[in-house]
Amino acid sequence: MPPPARSDKSGSSPKVNLNEKKRVAHARKALLEAEERHKRLKEKVQSRAPEHNGPKGPDPARYGDWEVRGIASDF
């Protein structure tokens, strides 16, 4: 297997752009922070008590319909 190609005649490996390293580090940090927020939100949702006597099915505030005993009201 041949050795990897060199970028110049001095025999040193190509230089990595410092801005690219910073960008990758910031992206990695942002992904870790987002994962931590997602874990905290999931724990918070799971710790809530279930709703009693609430509407069945999709959230009516999101879809705009309420249905109680077969009668639908749209508001």
mmCIF file of the N, C-alpha and C atoms, coordinates in Angstrom:
data_MODEL
# 
_entry.id   MODEL 
# 
loop_
_atom_site.group_PDB 
_atom_site.id 
_atom_site.type_symbol 
_atom_site.label_atom_id 
_atom_site.label_alt_id 
_atom_site.label_comp_id 
_atom_site.label_asym_id 
_atom_site.label_entity_id 
_atom_site.label_seq_id 
_atom_site.pdbx_PDB_ins_code 
_atom_site.Cartn_x 
_atom_site.Cartn_y 
_atom_site.Cartn_z 
_atom_site.occupancy 
_atom_site.B_iso_or_equiv 
_atom_site.pdbx_formal_charge 
_atom_site.auth_seq_id 
_atom_site.auth_comp_id 
_atom_site.auth_asym_id 
_atom_site.auth_atom_id 
_atom_site.pdbx_PDB_model_num 
ATOM 1   N N  . MET A 1 1  ? 0.851   -1.176 0.000  1.00 0.00 ? 1  MET A N  1 
ATOM 2   C CA . MET A 1 1  ? 0.000   0.000  0.000  1.00 0.00 ? 1  MET A CA 1 
ATOM 3   C C  . MET A 1 1  ? 0.890   1.230  0.000  1.00 0.00 ? 1  MET A C  1 
ATOM 4   N N  . PRO A 1 2  ? 0.652   2.171  -0.929 1.00 0.00 ? 2  PRO A N  1 
ATOM 5   C CA . PRO A 1 2  ? 1.501   3.361  -1.006 1.00 0.00 ? 2  PRO A CA 1 
ATOM 6   C C  . PRO A 1 2  ? 1.204   4.321  0.141  1.00 0.00 ? 2  PRO A C  1 
ATOM 7   N N  . PRO A 1 3  ? 2.200   5.101  0.546  1.00 0.00 ? 3  PRO A N  1 
ATOM 8   C CA . PRO A 1 3  ? 1.979   6.085  1.618  1.00 0.00 ? 3  PRO A CA 1 
ATOM 9   C C  . PRO A 1 3  ? 1.040   7.184  1.137  1.00 0.00 ? 3  PRO A C  1 
ATOM 10  N N  . PRO A 1 4  ? 0.390   7.881  2.073  1.00 0.00 ? 4  PRO A N  1 
ATOM 11  C CA . PRO A 1 4  ? -0.521  8.962  1.675  1.00 0.00 ? 4  PRO A CA 1 
ATOM 12  C C  . PRO A 1 4  ? 0.238   10.075 0.959  1.00 0.00 ? 4  PRO A C  1 
ATOM 13  N N  . ALA A 1 5  ? -0.442  10.730 0.062  1.00 0.00 ? 5  ALA A N  1 
ATOM 14  C CA . ALA A 1 5  ? 0.169   11.808 -0.718 1.00 0.00 ? 5  ALA A CA 1 
ATOM 15  C C  . ALA A 1 5  ? 0.459   13.006 0.173  1.00 0.00 ? 5  ALA A C  1 
ATOM 16  N N  . ARG A 1 6  ? 1.578   13.649 -0.097 1.00 0.00 ? 6  ARG A N  1 
ATOM 17  C CA . ARG A 1 6  ? 1.967   14.858 0.637  1.00 0.00 ? 6  ARG A CA 1 
ATOM 18  C C  . ARG A 1 6  ? 1.481   16.087 -0.112 1.00 0.00 ? 6  ARG A C  1 
ATOM 19  N N  . SER A 1 7  ? 1.199   17.161 0.621  1.00 0.00 ? 7  SER A N  1 
ATOM 20  C CA . SER A 1 7  ? 0.668   18.356 -0.017 1.00 0.00 ? 7  SER A CA 1 
ATOM 21  C C  . SER A 1 7  ? 1.754   19.217 -0.633 1.00 0.00 ? 7  SER A C  1 
ATOM 22  N N  . ASP A 1 8  ? 2.969   19.139 -0.115 1.00 0.00 ? 8  ASP A N  1 
ATOM 23  C CA . ASP A 1 8  ? 4.050   19.938 -0.672 1.00 0.00 ? 8  ASP A CA 1 
ATOM 24  C C  . ASP A 1 8  ? 5.330   19.109 -0.703 1.00 0.00 ? 8  ASP A C  1 
ATOM 25  N N  . LYS A 1 9  ? 6.403   19.679 -1.204 1.00 0.00 ? 9  LYS A N  1 
ATOM 26  C CA . LYS A 1 9  ? 7.646   18.935 -1.360 1.00 0.00 ? 9  LYS A CA 1 
ATOM 27  C C  . LYS A 1 9  ? 8.454   18.822 -0.085 1.00 0.00 ? 9  LYS A C  1 
ATOM 28  N N  . SER A 1 10 ? 8.071   19.526 0.985  1.00 0.00 ? 10 SER A N  1 
ATOM 29  C CA . SER A 1 10 ? 8.843   19.496 2.229  1.00 0.00 ? 10 SER A CA 1 
ATOM 30  C C  . SER A 1 10 ? 8.635   18.200 3.007  1.00 0.00 ? 10 SER A C  1 
ATOM 31  N N  . GLY A 1 11 ? 7.623   17.431 2.660  1.00 0.00 ? 11 GLY A N  1 
ATOM 32  C CA . GLY A 1 11 ? 7.387   16.173 3.341  1.00 0.00 ? 11 GLY A CA 1 
ATOM 33  C C  . GLY A 1 11 ? 6.451   16.291 4.529  1.00 0.00 ? 11 GLY A C  1 
ATOM 34  N N  . SER A 1 12 ? 5.967   17.487 4.829  1.00 0.00 ? 12 SER A N  1 
ATOM 35  C CA . SER A 1 12 ? 5.048   17.648 5.957  1.00 0.00 ? 12 SER A CA 1 
ATOM 36  C C  . SER A 1 12 ? 3.619   17.409 5.486  1.00 0.00 ? 12 SER A C  1 
ATOM 37  N N  . SER A 1 13 ? 2.760   17.011 6.412  1.00 0.00 ? 13 SER A N  1 
ATOM 38  C CA . SER A 1 13 ? 1.364   16.783 6.069  1.00 0.00 ? 13 SER A CA 1 
ATOM 39  C C  . SER A 1 13 ? 0.656   18.120 5.882  1.00 0.00 ? 13 SER A C  1 
ATOM 40  N N  . PRO A 1 14 ? -0.464  18.136 5.157  1.00 0.00 ? 14 PRO A N  1 
ATOM 41  C CA . PRO A 1 14 ? -1.169  19.400 4.916  1.00 0.00 ? 14 PRO A CA 1 
ATOM 42  C C  . PRO A 1 14 ? -1.671  20.012 6.224  1.00 0.00 ? 14 PRO A C  1 
ATOM 43  N N  . LYS A 1 15 ? -1.634  21.340 6.288  1.00 0.00 ? 15 LYS A N  1 
ATOM 44  C CA . LYS A 1 15 ? -2.087  22.043 7.489  1.00 0.00 ? 15 LYS A CA 1 
ATOM 45  C C  . LYS A 1 15 ? -3.610  22.109 7.505  1.00 0.00 ? 15 LYS A C  1 
ATOM 46  N N  . VAL A 1 16 ? -4.171  21.914 8.679  1.00 0.00 ? 16 VAL A N  1 
ATOM 47  C CA . VAL A 1 16 ? -5.622  21.997 8.839  1.00 0.00 ? 16 VAL A CA 1 
ATOM 48  C C  . VAL A 1 16 ? -5.957  23.436 9.197  1.00 0.00 ? 16 VAL A C  1 
ATOM 49  N N  . ASN A 1 17 ? -6.946  23.952 8.560  1.00 0.00 ? 17 ASN A N  1 
ATOM 50  C CA . ASN A 1 17 ? -7.380  25.316 8.793  1.00 0.00 ? 17 ASN A CA 1 
ATOM 51  C C  . ASN A 1 17 ? -7.835  25.469 10.238 1.00 0.00 ? 17 ASN A C  1 
ATOM 52  N N  . LEU A 1 18 ? -7.281  26.451 10.943 1.00 0.00 ? 18 LEU A N  1 
ATOM 53  C CA . LEU A 1 18 ? -7.616  26.668 12.346 1.00 0.00 ? 18 LEU A CA 1 
ATOM 54  C C  . LEU A 1 18 ? -9.096  26.999 12.515 1.00 0.00 ? 18 LEU A C  1 
ATOM 55  N N  . ASN A 1 19 ? -9.669  27.762 11.586 1.00 0.00 ? 19 ASN A N  1 
ATOM 56  C CA . ASN A 1 19 ? -11.092 28.091 11.665 1.00 0.00 ? 19 ASN A CA 1 
ATOM 57  C C  . ASN A 1 19 ? -11.948 26.840 11.558 1.00 0.00 ? 19 ASN A C  1 
ATOM 58  N N  . GLU A 1 20 ? -11.523 25.895 10.725 1.00 0.00 ? 20 GLU A N  1 
ATOM 59  C CA . GLU A 1 20 ? -12.266 24.647 10.582 1.00 0.00 ? 20 GLU A CA 1 
ATOM 60  C C  . GLU A 1 20 ? -12.243 23.851 11.881 1.00 0.00 ? 20 GLU A C  1 
ATOM 61  N N  . LYS A 1 21 ? -11.107 23.839 12.565 1.00 0.00 ? 21 LYS A N  1 
ATOM 62  C CA . LYS A 1 21 ? -11.012 23.142 13.856 1.00 0.00 ? 21 LYS A CA 1 
ATOM 63  C C  . LYS A 1 21 ? -11.957 23.775 14.872 1.00 0.00 ? 21 LYS A C  1 
ATOM 64  N N  . LYS A 1 22 ? -12.003 25.102 14.904 1.00 0.00 ? 22 LYS A N  1 
ATOM 65  C CA . LYS A 1 22 ? -12.893 25.801 15.831 1.00 0.00 ? 22 LYS A CA 1 
ATOM 66  C C  . LYS A 1 22 ? -14.346 25.499 15.510 1.00 0.00 ? 22 LYS A C  1 
ATOM 67  N N  . ARG A 1 23 ? -14.656 25.501 14.214 1.00 0.00 ? 23 ARG A N  1 
ATOM 68  C CA . ARG A 1 23 ? -16.029 25.248 13.790 1.00 0.00 ? 23 ARG A CA 1 
ATOM 69  C C  . ARG A 1 23 ? -16.467 23.840 14.200 1.00 0.00 ? 23 ARG A C  1 
ATOM 70  N N  . VAL A 1 24 ? -15.588 22.867 14.026 1.00 0.00 ? 24 VAL A N  1 
ATOM 71  C CA . VAL A 1 24 ? -15.899 21.490 14.400 1.00 0.00 ? 24 VAL A CA 1 
ATOM 72  C C  . VAL A 1 24 ? -16.070 21.379 15.908 1.00 0.00 ? 24 VAL A C  1 
ATOM 73  N N  . ALA A 1 25 ? -15.217 22.060 16.668 1.00 0.00 ? 25 ALA A N  1 
ATOM 74  C CA . ALA A 1 25 ? -15.318 22.019 18.135 1.00 0.00 ? 25 ALA A CA 1 
ATOM 75  C C  . ALA A 1 25 ? -16.634 22.640 18.606 1.00 0.00 ? 25 ALA A C  1 
ATOM 76  N N  . HIS A 1 26 ? -17.013 23.765 18.003 1.00 0.00 ? 26 HIS A N  1 
ATOM 77  C CA . HIS A 1 26 ? -18.274 24.419 18.381 1.00 0.00 ? 26 HIS A CA 1 
ATOM 78  C C  . HIS A 1 26 ? -19.473 23.550 18.017 1.00 0.00 ? 26 HIS A C  1 
ATOM 79  N N  . ALA A 1 27 ? -19.410 22.902 16.865 1.00 0.00 ? 27 ALA A N  1 
ATOM 80  C CA . ALA A 1 27 ? -20.507 22.029 16.445 1.00 0.00 ? 27 ALA A CA 1 
ATOM 81  C C  . ALA A 1 27 ? -20.639 20.842 17.401 1.00 0.00 ? 27 ALA A C  1 
ATOM 82  N N  . ARG A 1 28 ? -19.520 20.264 17.784 1.00 0.00 ? 28 ARG A N  1 
ATOM 83  C CA . ARG A 1 28 ? -19.545 19.128 18.706 1.00 0.00 ? 28 ARG A CA 1 
ATOM 84  C C  . ARG A 1 28 ? -20.137 19.554 20.054 1.00 0.00 ? 28 ARG A C  1 
ATOM 85  N N  . LYS A 1 29 ? -19.736 20.744 20.539 1.00 0.00 ? 29 LYS A N  1 
ATOM 86  C CA . LYS A 1 29 ? -20.257 21.261 21.802 1.00 0.00 ? 29 LYS A CA 1 
ATOM 87  C C  . LYS A 1 29 ? -21.767 21.508 21.705 1.00 0.00 ? 29 LYS A C  1 
ATOM 88  N N  . ALA A 1 30 ? -22.219 22.070 20.593 1.00 0.00 ? 30 ALA A N  1 
ATOM 89  C CA . ALA A 1 30 ? -23.648 22.341 20.412 1.00 0.00 ? 30 ALA A CA 1 
ATOM 90  C C  . ALA A 1 30 ? -24.453 21.052 20.397 1.00 0.00 ? 30 ALA A C  1 
ATOM 91  N N  . LEU A 1 31 ? -23.929 20.015 19.747 1.00 0.00 ? 31 LEU A N  1 
ATOM 92  C CA . LEU A 1 31 ? -24.640 18.733 19.708 1.00 0.00 ? 31 LEU A CA 1 
ATOM 93  C C  . LEU A 1 31 ? -24.737 18.112 21.097 1.00 0.00 ? 31 LEU A C  1 
ATOM 94  N N  . LEU A 1 32 ? -23.672 18.207 21.882 1.00 0.00 ? 32 LEU A N  1 
ATOM 95  C CA . LEU A 1 32 ? -23.705 17.669 23.248 1.00 0.00 ? 32 LEU A CA 1 
ATOM 96  C C  . LEU A 1 32 ? -24.700 18.432 24.118 1.00 0.00 ? 32 LEU A C  1 
ATOM 97  N N  . GLU A 1 33 ? -24.732 19.768 23.967 1.00 0.00 ? 33 GLU A N  1 
ATOM 98  C CA . GLU A 1 33 ? -25.681 20.572 24.734 1.00 0.00 ? 33 GLU A CA 1 
ATOM 99  C C  . GLU A 1 33 ? -27.120 20.247 24.338 1.00 0.00 ? 33 GLU A C  1 
ATOM 100 N N  . ALA A 1 34 ? -27.368 20.061 23.052 1.00 0.00 ? 34 ALA A N  1 
ATOM 101 C CA . ALA A 1 34 ? -28.711 19.723 22.586 1.00 0.00 ? 34 ALA A CA 1 
ATOM 102 C C  . ALA A 1 34 ? -29.138 18.359 23.117 1.00 0.00 ? 34 ALA A C  1 
ATOM 103 N N  . GLU A 1 35 ? -28.218 17.416 23.144 1.00 0.00 ? 35 GLU A N  1 
ATOM 104 C CA . GLU A 1 35 ? -28.538 16.091 23.678 1.00 0.00 ? 35 GLU A CA 1 
ATOM 105 C C  . GLU A 1 35 ? -28.878 16.171 25.171 1.00 0.00 ? 35 GLU A C  1 
ATOM 106 N N  . GLU A 1 36 ? -28.145 16.994 25.906 1.00 0.00 ? 36 GLU A N  1 
ATOM 107 C CA . GLU A 1 36 ? -28.421 17.157 27.341 1.00 0.00 ? 36 GLU A CA 1 
ATOM 108 C C  . GLU A 1 36 ? -29.793 17.804 27.557 1.00 0.00 ? 36 GLU A C  1 
ATOM 109 N N  . ARG A 1 37 ? -30.125 18.837 26.758 1.00 0.00 ? 37 ARG A N  1 
ATOM 110 C CA . ARG A 1 37 ? -31.452 19.466 26.872 1.00 0.00 ? 37 ARG A CA 1 
ATOM 111 C C  . ARG A 1 37 ? -32.547 18.464 26.560 1.00 0.00 ? 37 ARG A C  1 
ATOM 112 N N  . HIS A 1 38 ? -32.334 17.629 25.566 1.00 0.00 ? 38 HIS A N  1 
ATOM 113 C CA . HIS A 1 38 ? -33.328 16.627 25.195 1.00 0.00 ? 38 HIS A CA 1 
ATOM 114 C C  . HIS A 1 38 ? -33.540 15.631 26.345 1.00 0.00 ? 38 HIS A C  1 
ATOM 115 N N  . LYS A 1 39 ? -32.470 15.212 26.997 1.00 0.00 ? 39 LYS A N  1 
ATOM 116 C CA . LYS A 1 39 ? -32.586 14.280 28.126 1.00 0.00 ? 39 LYS A CA 1 
ATOM 117 C C  . LYS A 1 39 ? -33.367 14.914 29.280 1.00 0.00 ? 39 LYS A C  1 
ATOM 118 N N  . ARG A 1 40 ? -33.058 16.189 29.587 1.00 0.00 ? 40 ARG A N  1 
ATOM 119 C CA . ARG A 1 40 ? -33.769 16.868 30.680 1.00 0.00 ? 40 ARG A CA 1 
ATOM 120 C C  . ARG A 1 40 ? -35.247 17.023 30.361 1.00 0.00 ? 40 ARG A C  1 
ATOM 121 N N  . LEU A 1 41 ? -35.577 17.375 29.117 1.00 0.00 ? 41 LEU A N  1 
ATOM 122 C CA . LEU A 1 41 ? -36.977 17.531 28.722 1.00 0.00 ? 41 LEU A CA 1 
ATOM 123 C C  . LEU A 1 41 ? -37.708 16.199 28.803 1.00 0.00 ? 41 LEU A C  1 
ATOM 124 N N  . LYS A 1 42 ? -37.076 15.126 28.369 1.00 0.00 ? 42 LYS A N  1 
ATOM 125 C CA . LYS A 1 42 ? -37.688 13.808 28.416 1.00 0.00 ? 42 LYS A CA 1 
ATOM 126 C C  . LYS A 1 42 ? -37.973 13.393 29.858 1.00 0.00 ? 42 LYS A C  1 
ATOM 127 N N  . GLU A 1 43 ? -37.022 13.657 30.769 1.00 0.00 ? 43 GLU A N  1 
ATOM 128 C CA . GLU A 1 43 ? -37.232 13.349 32.189 1.00 0.00 ? 43 GLU A CA 1 
ATOM 129 C C  . GLU A 1 43 ? -38.375 14.174 32.765 1.00 0.00 ? 43 GLU A C  1 
ATOM 130 N N  . LYS A 1 44 ? -38.449 15.446 32.366 1.00 0.00 ? 44 LYS A N  1 
ATOM 131 C CA . LYS A 1 44 ? -39.501 16.333 32.863 1.00 0.00 ? 44 LYS A CA 1 
ATOM 132 C C  . LYS A 1 44 ? -40.880 15.854 32.414 1.00 0.00 ? 44 LYS A C  1 
ATOM 133 N N  . VAL A 1 45 ? -40.987 15.457 31.146 1.00 0.00 ? 45 VAL A N  1 
ATOM 134 C CA . VAL A 1 45 ? -42.257 14.984 30.599 1.00 0.00 ? 45 VAL A CA 1 
ATOM 135 C C  . VAL A 1 45 ? -42.682 13.684 31.282 1.00 0.00 ? 45 VAL A C  1 
ATOM 136 N N  . GLN A 1 46 ? -41.742 12.784 31.508 1.00 0.00 ? 46 GLN A N  1 
ATOM 137 C CA . GLN A 1 46 ? -42.058 11.505 32.133 1.00 0.00 ? 46 GLN A CA 1 
ATOM 138 C C  . GLN A 1 46 ? -42.454 11.655 33.592 1.00 0.00 ? 46 GLN A C  1 
ATOM 139 N N  . SER A 1 47 ? -41.994 12.716 34.256 1.00 0.00 ? 47 SER A N  1 
ATOM 140 C CA . SER A 1 47 ? -42.296 12.893 35.674 1.00 0.00 ? 47 SER A CA 1 
ATOM 141 C C  . SER A 1 47 ? -43.686 13.503 35.912 1.00 0.00 ? 47 SER A C  1 
ATOM 142 N N  . ARG A 1 48 ? -44.335 14.027 34.863 1.00 0.00 ? 48 ARG A N  1 
ATOM 143 C CA . ARG A 1 48 ? -45.661 14.634 35.018 1.00 0.00 ? 48 ARG A CA 1 
ATOM 144 C C  . ARG A 1 48 ? -46.724 13.570 35.271 1.00 0.00 ? 48 ARG A C  1 
ATOM 145 N N  . ALA A 1 49 ? -47.744 13.968 36.001 1.00 0.00 ? 49 ALA A N  1 
ATOM 146 C CA . ALA A 1 49 ? -48.884 13.077 36.222 1.00 0.00 ? 49 ALA A CA 1 
ATOM 147 C C  . ALA A 1 49 ? -49.719 13.030 34.942 1.00 0.00 ? 49 ALA A C  1 
ATOM 148 N N  . PRO A 1 50 ? -50.341 11.891 34.652 1.00 0.00 ? 50 PRO A N  1 
ATOM 149 C CA . PRO A 1 50 ? -51.153 11.816 33.430 1.00 0.00 ? 50 PRO A CA 1 
ATOM 150 C C  . PRO A 1 50 ? -52.408 12.684 33.552 1.00 0.00 ? 50 PRO A C  1 
ATOM 151 N N  . GLU A 1 51 ? -52.909 13.152 32.433 1.00 0.00 ? 51 GLU A N  1 
ATOM 152 C CA . GLU A 1 51 ? -54.106 13.984 32.410 1.00 0.00 ? 51 GLU A CA 1 
ATOM 153 C C  . GLU A 1 51 ? -55.340 13.100 32.542 1.00 0.00 ? 51 GLU A C  1 
ATOM 154 N N  . HIS A 1 52 ? -56.307 13.532 33.363 1.00 0.00 ? 52 HIS A N  1 
ATOM 155 C CA . HIS A 1 52 ? -57.552 12.798 33.543 1.00 0.00 ? 52 HIS A CA 1 
ATOM 156 C C  . HIS A 1 52 ? -58.689 13.585 32.898 1.00 0.00 ? 52 HIS A C  1 
ATOM 157 N N  . ASN A 1 53 ? -59.597 12.874 32.246 1.00 0.00 ? 53 ASN A N  1 
ATOM 158 C CA . ASN A 1 53 ? -60.769 13.462 31.587 1.00 0.00 ? 53 ASN A CA 1 
ATOM 159 C C  . ASN A 1 53 ? -60.394 14.462 30.495 1.00 0.00 ? 53 ASN A C  1 
ATOM 160 N N  . GLY A 1 54 ? -59.233 14.297 29.902 1.00 0.00 ? 54 GLY A N  1 
ATOM 161 C CA . GLY A 1 54 ? -58.822 15.161 28.803 1.00 0.00 ? 54 GLY A CA 1 
ATOM 162 C C  . GLY A 1 54 ? -59.321 14.613 27.483 1.00 0.00 ? 54 GLY A C  1 
ATOM 163 N N  . PRO A 1 55 ? -59.168 15.368 26.425 1.00 0.00 ? 55 PRO A N  1 
ATOM 164 C CA . PRO A 1 55 ? -59.612 14.910 25.118 1.00 0.00 ? 55 PRO A CA 1 
ATOM 165 C C  . PRO A 1 55 ? -58.794 13.709 24.654 1.00 0.00 ? 55 PRO A C  1 
ATOM 166 N N  . LYS A 1 56 ? -59.432 12.801 23.962 1.00 0.00 ? 56 LYS A N  1 
ATOM 167 C CA . LYS A 1 56 ? -58.755 11.627 23.417 1.00 0.00 ? 56 LYS A CA 1 
ATOM 168 C C  . LYS A 1 56 ? -58.228 11.974 22.029 1.00 0.00 ? 56 LYS A C  1 
ATOM 169 N N  . GLY A 1 57 ? -57.165 11.403 21.637 1.00 0.00 ? 57 GLY A N  1 
ATOM 170 C CA . GLY A 1 57 ? -56.620 11.622 20.302 1.00 0.00 ? 57 GLY A CA 1 
ATOM 171 C C  . GLY A 1 57 ? -55.682 12.807 20.241 1.00 0.00 ? 57 GLY A C  1 
ATOM 172 N N  . PRO A 1 58 ? -55.547 13.382 19.041 1.00 0.00 ? 58 PRO A N  1 
ATOM 173 C CA . PRO A 1 58 ? -54.603 14.483 18.852 1.00 0.00 ? 58 PRO A CA 1 
ATOM 174 C C  . PRO A 1 58 ? -54.967 15.706 19.689 1.00 0.00 ? 58 PRO A C  1 
ATOM 175 N N  . ASP A 1 59 ? -53.978 16.515 19.976 1.00 0.00 ? 59 ASP A N  1 
ATOM 176 C CA . ASP A 1 59 ? -54.160 17.721 20.771 1.00 0.00 ? 59 ASP A CA 1 
ATOM 177 C C  . ASP A 1 59 ? -55.112 18.677 20.058 1.00 0.00 ? 59 ASP A C  1 
ATOM 178 N N  . PRO A 1 60 ? -56.270 19.006 20.658 1.00 0.00 ? 60 PRO A N  1 
ATOM 179 C CA . PRO A 1 60 ? -57.233 19.871 19.972 1.00 0.00 ? 60 PRO A CA 1 
ATOM 180 C C  . PRO A 1 60 ? -56.722 21.292 19.776 1.00 0.00 ? 60 PRO A C  1 
ATOM 181 N N  . ALA A 1 61 ? -55.852 21.763 20.647 1.00 0.00 ? 61 ALA A N  1 
ATOM 182 C CA . ALA A 1 61 ? -55.329 23.112 20.470 1.00 0.00 ? 61 ALA A CA 1 
ATOM 183 C C  . ALA A 1 61 ? -54.446 23.176 19.225 1.00 0.00 ? 61 ALA A C  1 
ATOM 184 N N  . ARG A 1 62 ? -53.842 22.057 18.875 1.00 0.00 ? 62 ARG A N  1 
ATOM 185 C CA . ARG A 1 62 ? -52.984 22.016 17.702 1.00 0.00 ? 62 ARG A CA 1 
ATOM 186 C C  . ARG A 1 62 ? -53.792 21.818 16.425 1.00 0.00 ? 62 ARG A C  1 
ATOM 187 N N  . TYR A 1 63 ? -54.782 20.963 16.478 1.00 0.00 ? 63 TYR A N  1 
ATOM 188 C CA . TYR A 1 63 ? -55.545 20.635 15.273 1.00 0.00 ? 63 TYR A CA 1 
ATOM 189 C C  . TYR A 1 63 ? -56.863 21.405 15.168 1.00 0.00 ? 63 TYR A C  1 
ATOM 190 N N  . GLY A 1 64 ? -57.278 22.136 16.200 1.00 0.00 ? 64 GLY A N  1 
ATOM 191 C CA . GLY A 1 64 ? -58.417 23.037 16.113 1.00 0.00 ? 64 GLY A CA 1 
ATOM 192 C C  . GLY A 1 64 ? -59.783 22.426 16.283 1.00 0.00 ? 64 GLY A C  1 
ATOM 193 N N  . ASP A 1 65 ? -59.911 21.183 16.695 1.00 0.00 ? 65 ASP A N  1 
ATOM 194 C CA . ASP A 1 65 ? -61.215 20.549 16.879 1.00 0.00 ? 65 ASP A CA 1 
ATOM 195 C C  . ASP A 1 65 ? -61.331 19.977 18.286 1.00 0.00 ? 65 ASP A C  1 
ATOM 196 N N  . TRP A 1 66 ? -62.482 20.184 18.900 1.00 0.00 ? 66 TRP A N  1 
ATOM 197 C CA . TRP A 1 66 ? -62.796 19.545 20.174 1.00 0.00 ? 66 TRP A CA 1 
ATOM 198 C C  . TRP A 1 66 ? -63.930 18.569 19.914 1.00 0.00 ? 66 TRP A C  1 
ATOM 199 N N  . GLU A 1 67 ? -63.886 17.432 20.521 1.00 0.00 ? 67 GLU A N  1 
ATOM 200 C CA . GLU A 1 67 ? -64.955 16.449 20.364 1.00 0.00 ? 67 GLU A CA 1 
ATOM 201 C C  . GLU A 1 67 ? -65.314 15.931 21.747 1.00 0.00 ? 67 GLU A C  1 
ATOM 202 N N  . VAL A 1 68 ? -66.582 16.140 22.121 1.00 0.00 ? 68 VAL A N  1 
ATOM 203 C CA . VAL A 1 68 ? -67.069 15.673 23.409 1.00 0.00 ? 68 VAL A CA 1 
ATOM 204 C C  . VAL A 1 68 ? -68.366 14.916 23.152 1.00 0.00 ? 68 VAL A C  1 
ATOM 205 N N  . ARG A 1 69 ? -68.436 13.649 23.543 1.00 0.00 ? 69 ARG A N  1 
ATOM 206 C CA . ARG A 1 69 ? -69.602 12.799 23.359 1.00 0.00 ? 69 ARG A CA 1 
ATOM 207 C C  . ARG A 1 69 ? -70.121 12.831 21.923 1.00 0.00 ? 69 ARG A C  1 
ATOM 208 N N  . GLY A 1 70 ? -69.216 12.781 20.971 1.00 0.00 ? 70 GLY A N  1 
ATOM 209 C CA . GLY A 1 70 ? -69.601 12.703 19.571 1.00 0.00 ? 70 GLY A CA 1 
ATOM 210 C C  . GLY A 1 70 ? -69.902 14.024 18.905 1.00 0.00 ? 70 GLY A C  1 
ATOM 211 N N  . ILE A 1 71 ? -69.870 15.130 19.650 1.00 0.00 ? 71 ILE A N  1 
ATOM 212 C CA . ILE A 1 71 ? -70.158 16.433 19.070 1.00 0.00 ? 71 ILE A CA 1 
ATOM 213 C C  . ILE A 1 71 ? -68.832 17.183 18.925 1.00 0.00 ? 71 ILE A C  1 
ATOM 214 N N  . ALA A 1 72 ? -68.526 17.554 17.698 1.00 0.00 ? 72 ALA A N  1 
ATOM 215 C CA . ALA A 1 72 ? -67.271 18.264 17.429 1.00 0.00 ? 72 ALA A CA 1 
ATOM 216 C C  . ALA A 1 72 ? -67.538 19.754 17.338 1.00 0.00 ? 72 ALA A C  1 
ATOM 217 N N  . SER A 1 73 ? -66.698 20.532 17.953 1.00 0.00 ? 73 SER A N  1 
ATOM 218 C CA . SER A 1 73 ? -66.807 21.996 17.835 1.00 0.00 ? 73 SER A CA 1 
ATOM 219 C C  . SER A 1 73 ? -65.487 22.509 17.323 1.00 0.00 ? 73 SER A C  1 
ATOM 220 N N  . ASP A 1 74 ? -65.566 23.411 16.389 1.00 0.00 ? 74 ASP A N  1 
ATOM 221 C CA . ASP A 1 74 ? -64.386 23.977 15.770 1.00 0.00 ? 74 ASP A CA 1 
ATOM 222 C C  . ASP A 1 74 ? -64.300 25.437 16.189 1.00 0.00 ? 74 ASP A C  1 
ATOM 223 N N  . PHE A 1 75 ? -63.193 25.837 16.732 1.00 0.00 ? 75 PHE A N  1 
ATOM 224 C CA . PHE A 1 75 ? -63.068 27.238 17.145 1.00 0.00 ? 75 PHE A CA 1 
ATOM 225 C C  . PHE A 1 75 ? -61.771 27.821 16.690 1.00 0.00 ? 75 PHE A C  1 
# 
